[in-house]
Amino acid sequence: MVTVSAINIDTTTPANSTIDVDYTFLASDGTAISGHYEGTLGIILD
């Protein structure tokens, strides 16, 4: 599961676009893995 809390798209400089997400998923052994990422999206190719 991925929950996007915020996303900001910079159309002038796409590499400056940012995102704030929380994520949770299950590993193949059934272990739950969760975390948070807040940062740039890097280079967006169209």
PDB file of N, CA, C and O in Angstrom:
ATOM      1  N   MET A   1       0.847  -1.169   0.000  1.00  0.00           N
ATOM      2  CA  MET A   1       0.000   0.000   0.000  1.00  0.00           C
ATOM      3  C   MET A   1       0.894   1.232   0.000  1.00  0.00           C
ATOM      4  O   MET A   1       1.888   1.288   0.723  1.00  0.00           O
ATOM      5  N   VAL A   2       0.537   2.208  -0.806  1.00  0.00           N
ATOM      6  CA  VAL A   2       1.252   3.478  -0.866  1.00  0.00           C
ATOM      7  C   VAL A   2       0.239   4.594  -0.640  1.00  0.00           C
ATOM      8  O   VAL A   2      -0.794   4.649  -1.308  1.00  0.00           O
ATOM      9  N   THR A   3       0.539   5.483   0.308  1.00  0.00           N
ATOM     10  CA  THR A   3      -0.307   6.636   0.573  1.00  0.00           C
ATOM     11  C   THR A   3       0.474   7.890   0.237  1.00  0.00           C
ATOM     12  O   THR A   3       1.501   8.174   0.855  1.00  0.00           O
ATOM     13  N   VAL A   4      -0.008   8.639  -0.736  1.00  0.00           N
ATOM     14  CA  VAL A   4       0.647   9.889  -1.129  1.00  0.00           C
ATOM     15  C   VAL A   4       0.037  11.016  -0.301  1.00  0.00           C
ATOM     16  O   VAL A   4      -1.151  11.316  -0.422  1.00  0.00           O
ATOM     17  N   SER A   5       0.864  11.638   0.542  1.00  0.00           N
ATOM     18  CA  SER A   5       0.398  12.741   1.380  1.00  0.00           C
ATOM     19  C   SER A   5       0.472  14.070   0.638  1.00  0.00           C
ATOM     20  O   SER A   5      -0.375  14.941   0.835  1.00  0.00           O
ATOM     21  N   ALA A   6       1.478  14.228  -0.210  1.00  0.00           N
ATOM     22  CA  ALA A   6       1.627  15.465  -0.979  1.00  0.00           C
ATOM     23  C   ALA A   6       2.467  15.183  -2.209  1.00  0.00           C
ATOM     24  O   ALA A   6       3.375  14.353  -2.179  1.00  0.00           O
ATOM     25  N   ILE A   7       2.156  15.878  -3.284  1.00  0.00           N
ATOM     26  CA  ILE A   7       2.959  15.802  -4.498  1.00  0.00           C
ATOM     27  C   ILE A   7       2.976  17.186  -5.126  1.00  0.00           C
ATOM     28  O   ILE A   7       1.932  17.823  -5.273  1.00  0.00           O
ATOM     29  N   ASN A   8       4.154  17.645  -5.493  1.00  0.00           N
ATOM     30  CA  ASN A   8       4.323  18.963  -6.091  1.00  0.00           C
ATOM     31  C   ASN A   8       5.087  18.801  -7.388  1.00  0.00           C
ATOM     32  O   ASN A   8       6.250  18.399  -7.381  1.00  0.00           O
ATOM     33  N   ILE A   9       4.445  19.109  -8.493  1.00  0.00           N
ATOM     34  CA  ILE A   9       5.060  18.980  -9.809  1.00  0.00           C
ATOM     35  C   ILE A   9       5.550  20.354 -10.262  1.00  0.00           C
ATOM     36  O   ILE A   9       4.765  21.296 -10.371  1.00  0.00           O
ATOM     37  N   ASP A  10       6.841  20.459 -10.522  1.00  0.00           N
ATOM     38  CA  ASP A  10       7.446  21.691 -11.028  1.00  0.00           C
ATOM     39  C   ASP A  10       7.568  21.548 -12.544  1.00  0.00           C
ATOM     40  O   ASP A  10       8.450  20.846 -13.039  1.00  0.00           O
ATOM     41  N   THR A  11       6.674  22.221 -13.279  1.00  0.00           N
ATOM     42  CA  THR A  11       6.679  22.074 -14.738  1.00  0.00           C
ATOM     43  C   THR A  11       7.833  22.807 -15.396  1.00  0.00           C
ATOM     44  O   THR A  11       8.215  22.481 -16.520  1.00  0.00           O
ATOM     45  N   THR A  12       8.392  23.793 -14.709  1.00  0.00           N
ATOM     46  CA  THR A  12       9.531  24.527 -15.259  1.00  0.00           C
ATOM     47  C   THR A  12      10.807  23.704 -15.145  1.00  0.00           C
ATOM     48  O   THR A  12      11.586  23.620 -16.094  1.00  0.00           O
ATOM     49  N   THR A  13      11.018  23.096 -13.975  1.00  0.00           N
ATOM     50  CA  THR A  13      12.189  22.251 -13.733  1.00  0.00           C
ATOM     51  C   THR A  13      11.695  20.940 -13.121  1.00  0.00           C
ATOM     52  O   THR A  13      11.662  20.805 -11.898  1.00  0.00           O
ATOM     53  N   PRO A  14      11.311  19.971 -13.961  1.00  0.00           N
ATOM     54  CA  PRO A  14      10.735  18.720 -13.456  1.00  0.00           C
ATOM     55  C   PRO A  14      11.593  17.994 -12.415  1.00  0.00           C
ATOM     56  O   PRO A  14      11.052  17.307 -11.549  1.00  0.00           O
ATOM     57  N   ALA A  15      12.905  18.133 -12.483  1.00  0.00           N
ATOM     58  CA  ALA A  15      13.777  17.456 -11.517  1.00  0.00           C
ATOM     59  C   ALA A  15      13.580  18.002 -10.103  1.00  0.00           C
ATOM     60  O   ALA A  15      14.001  17.365  -9.138  1.00  0.00           O
ATOM     61  N   ASN A  16      12.950  19.163  -9.964  1.00  0.00           N
ATOM     62  CA  ASN A  16      12.688  19.743  -8.645  1.00  0.00           C
ATOM     63  C   ASN A  16      11.336  19.313  -8.072  1.00  0.00           C
ATOM     64  O   ASN A  16      10.968  19.758  -6.985  1.00  0.00           O
ATOM     65  N   SER A  17      10.600  18.470  -8.766  1.00  0.00           N
ATOM     66  CA  SER A  17       9.312  17.985  -8.280  1.00  0.00           C
ATOM     67  C   SER A  17       9.523  17.144  -7.019  1.00  0.00           C
ATOM     68  O   SER A  17      10.513  16.422  -6.904  1.00  0.00           O
ATOM     69  N   THR A  18       8.582  17.245  -6.077  1.00  0.00           N
ATOM     70  CA  THR A  18       8.729  16.528  -4.804  1.00  0.00           C
ATOM     71  C   THR A  18       7.496  15.676  -4.508  1.00  0.00           C
ATOM     72  O   THR A  18       6.415  15.879  -5.060  1.00  0.00           O
ATOM     73  N   ILE A  19       7.712  14.705  -3.601  1.00  0.00           N
ATOM     74  CA  ILE A  19       6.625  13.825  -3.182  1.00  0.00           C
ATOM     75  C   ILE A  19       6.828  13.449  -1.712  1.00  0.00           C
ATOM     76  O   ILE A  19       7.956  13.406  -1.220  1.00  0.00           O
ATOM     77  N   ASP A  20       5.730  13.180  -1.030  1.00  0.00           N
ATOM     78  CA  ASP A  20       5.733  12.774   0.382  1.00  0.00           C
ATOM     79  C   ASP A  20       4.827  11.548   0.468  1.00  0.00           C
ATOM     80  O   ASP A  20       3.611  11.668   0.313  1.00  0.00           O
ATOM     81  N   VAL A  21       5.404  10.371   0.712  1.00  0.00           N
ATOM     82  CA  VAL A  21       4.620   9.131   0.731  1.00  0.00           C
ATOM     83  C   VAL A  21       4.959   8.245   1.929  1.00  0.00           C
ATOM     84  O   VAL A  21       6.070   8.276   2.458  1.00  0.00           O
ATOM     85  N   ASP A  22       3.973   7.461   2.335  1.00  0.00           N
ATOM     86  CA  ASP A  22       4.155   6.381   3.303  1.00  0.00           C
ATOM     87  C   ASP A  22       3.871   5.093   2.548  1.00  0.00           C
ATOM     88  O   ASP A  22       2.976   5.053   1.703  1.00  0.00           O
ATOM     89  N   TYR A  23       4.624   4.039   2.844  1.00  0.00           N
ATOM     90  CA  TYR A  23       4.415   2.781   2.136  1.00  0.00           C
ATOM     91  C   TYR A  23       4.484   1.591   3.091  1.00  0.00           C
ATOM     92  O   TYR A  23       5.180   1.627   4.106  1.00  0.00           O
ATOM     93  N   THR A  24       3.750   0.542   2.743  1.00  0.00           N
ATOM     94  CA  THR A  24       3.757  -0.715   3.481  1.00  0.00           C
ATOM     95  C   THR A  24       3.590  -1.843   2.476  1.00  0.00           C
ATOM     96  O   THR A  24       2.726  -1.780   1.602  1.00  0.00           O
ATOM     97  N   PHE A  25       4.420  -2.881   2.601  1.00  0.00           N
ATOM     98  CA  PHE A  25       4.246  -4.054   1.759  1.00  0.00           C
ATOM     99  C   PHE A  25       4.771  -5.280   2.488  1.00  0.00           C
ATOM    100  O   PHE A  25       5.457  -5.161   3.504  1.00  0.00           O
ATOM    101  N   LEU A  26       4.449  -6.454   1.969  1.00  0.00           N
ATOM    102  CA  LEU A  26       4.883  -7.704   2.584  1.00  0.00           C
ATOM    103  C   LEU A  26       6.032  -8.305   1.779  1.00  0.00           C
ATOM    104  O   LEU A  26       5.960  -8.401   0.554  1.00  0.00           O
ATOM    105  N   ALA A  27       7.085  -8.704   2.476  1.00  0.00           N
ATOM    106  CA  ALA A  27       8.190  -9.415   1.847  1.00  0.00           C
ATOM    107  C   ALA A  27       7.734 -10.844   1.546  1.00  0.00           C
ATOM    108  O   ALA A  27       6.692 -11.283   2.033  1.00  0.00           O
ATOM    109  N   SER A  28       8.503 -11.550   0.758  1.00  0.00           N
ATOM    110  CA  SER A  28       8.107 -12.911   0.369  1.00  0.00           C
ATOM    111  C   SER A  28       7.979 -13.848   1.569  1.00  0.00           C
ATOM    112  O   SER A  28       7.280 -14.859   1.492  1.00  0.00           O
ATOM    113  N   ASP A  29       8.657 -13.517   2.691  1.00  0.00           N
ATOM    114  CA  ASP A  29       8.547 -14.365   3.887  1.00  0.00           C
ATOM    115  C   ASP A  29       7.415 -13.923   4.812  1.00  0.00           C
ATOM    116  O   ASP A  29       7.258 -14.466   5.905  1.00  0.00           O
ATOM    117  N   GLY A  30       6.620 -12.931   4.372  1.00  0.00           N
ATOM    118  CA  GLY A  30       5.482 -12.471   5.167  1.00  0.00           C
ATOM    119  C   GLY A  30       5.795 -11.326   6.114  1.00  0.00           C
ATOM    120  O   GLY A  30       4.905 -10.848   6.817  1.00  0.00           O
ATOM    121  N   THR A  31       7.040 -10.880   6.145  1.00  0.00           N
ATOM    122  CA  THR A  31       7.419  -9.769   7.004  1.00  0.00           C
ATOM    123  C   THR A  31       6.872  -8.457   6.437  1.00  0.00           C
ATOM    124  O   THR A  31       7.053  -8.162   5.255  1.00  0.00           O
ATOM    125  N   ALA A  32       6.207  -7.681   7.279  1.00  0.00           N
ATOM    126  CA  ALA A  32       5.693  -6.378   6.849  1.00  0.00           C
ATOM    127  C   ALA A  32       6.827  -5.360   6.847  1.00  0.00           C
ATOM    128  O   ALA A  32       7.584  -5.257   7.812  1.00  0.00           O
ATOM    129  N   ILE A  33       6.934  -4.624   5.772  1.00  0.00           N
ATOM    130  CA  ILE A  33       7.960  -3.592   5.631  1.00  0.00           C
ATOM    131  C   ILE A  33       7.231  -2.278   5.389  1.00  0.00           C
ATOM    132  O   ILE A  33       6.410  -2.174   4.478  1.00  0.00           O
ATOM    133  N   SER A  34       7.533  -1.283   6.201  1.00  0.00           N
ATOM    134  CA  SER A  34       6.880   0.010   6.018  1.00  0.00           C
ATOM    135  C   SER A  34       7.915   1.114   6.142  1.00  0.00           C
ATOM    136  O   SER A  34       8.986   0.923   6.718  1.00  0.00           O
ATOM    137  N   GLY A  35       7.580   2.259   5.596  1.00  0.00           N
ATOM    138  CA  GLY A  35       8.504   3.376   5.656  1.00  0.00           C
ATOM    139  C   GLY A  35       7.882   4.650   5.142  1.00  0.00           C
ATOM    140  O   GLY A  35       6.685   4.725   4.864  1.00  0.00           O
ATOM    141  N   HIS A  36       8.728   5.640   5.026  1.00  0.00           N
ATOM    142  CA  HIS A  36       8.298   6.977   4.608  1.00  0.00           C
ATOM    143  C   HIS A  36       9.365   7.535   3.687  1.00  0.00           C
ATOM    144  O   HIS A  36      10.559   7.347   3.922  1.00  0.00           O
ATOM    145  N   TYR A  37       8.932   8.229   2.630  1.00  0.00           N
ATOM    146  CA  TYR A  37       9.859   8.916   1.730  1.00  0.00           C
ATOM    147  C   TYR A  37       9.351  10.315   1.488  1.00  0.00           C
ATOM    148  O   TYR A  37       8.185  10.519   1.152  1.00  0.00           O
ATOM    149  N   GLU A  38      10.234  11.279   1.661  1.00  0.00           N
ATOM    150  CA  GLU A  38       9.909  12.662   1.325  1.00  0.00           C
ATOM    151  C   GLU A  38      11.113  13.222   0.603  1.00  0.00           C
ATOM    152  O   GLU A  38      12.202  13.323   1.168  1.00  0.00           O
ATOM    153  N   GLY A  39      10.909  13.584  -0.648  1.00  0.00           N
ATOM    154  CA  GLY A  39      12.032  14.115  -1.414  1.00  0.00           C
ATOM    155  C   GLY A  39      11.667  14.327  -2.862  1.00  0.00           C
ATOM    156  O   GLY A  39      10.494  14.397  -3.228  1.00  0.00           O
ATOM    157  N   THR A  40      12.703  14.428  -3.685  1.00  0.00           N
ATOM    158  CA  THR A  40      12.481  14.721  -5.084  1.00  0.00           C
ATOM    159  C   THR A  40      12.108  13.468  -5.859  1.00  0.00           C
ATOM    160  O   THR A  40      12.402  12.344  -5.452  1.00  0.00           O
ATOM    161  N   LEU A  41      11.462  13.694  -6.971  1.00  0.00           N
ATOM    162  CA  LEU A  41      11.124  12.600  -7.874  1.00  0.00           C
ATOM    163  C   LEU A  41      12.266  12.372  -8.863  1.00  0.00           C
ATOM    164  O   LEU A  41      12.259  11.395  -9.611  1.00  0.00           O
ATOM    165  N   GLY A  42      13.237  13.268  -8.865  1.00  0.00           N
ATOM    166  CA  GLY A  42      14.338  13.143  -9.806  1.00  0.00           C
ATOM    167  C   GLY A  42      13.918  13.610 -11.179  1.00  0.00           C
ATOM    168  O   GLY A  42      13.083  14.505 -11.308  1.00  0.00           O
ATOM    169  N   ILE A  43      14.481  13.020 -12.184  1.00  0.00           N
ATOM    170  CA  ILE A  43      14.176  13.412 -13.558  1.00  0.00           C
ATOM    171  C   ILE A  43      12.921  12.693 -14.024  1.00  0.00           C
ATOM    172  O   ILE A  43      12.839  11.467 -13.952  1.00  0.00           O
ATOM    173  N   ILE A  44      11.949  13.452 -14.498  1.00  0.00           N
ATOM    174  CA  ILE A  44      10.708  12.875 -15.008  1.00  0.00           C
ATOM    175  C   ILE A  44      10.788  12.856 -16.523  1.00  0.00           C
ATOM    176  O   ILE A  44      10.920  13.902 -17.158  1.00  0.00           O
ATOM    177  N   LEU A  45      10.707  11.668 -17.100  1.00  0.00           N
ATOM    178  CA  LEU A  45      10.731  11.543 -18.558  1.00  0.00           C
ATOM    179  C   LEU A  45       9.307  11.450 -19.070  1.00  0.00           C
ATOM    180  O   LEU A  45       8.463  10.800 -18.451  1.00  0.00           O
ATOM    181  N   ASP A  46       9.035  12.087 -20.185  1.00  0.00           N
ATOM    182  CA  ASP A  46       7.684  12.008 -20.731  1.00  0.00           C
ATOM    183  C   ASP A  46       7.633  11.159 -21.973  1.00  0.00           C
ATOM    184  O   ASP A  46       6.564  10.988 -22.560  1.00  0.00           O
TER     185      ASP A  46
END
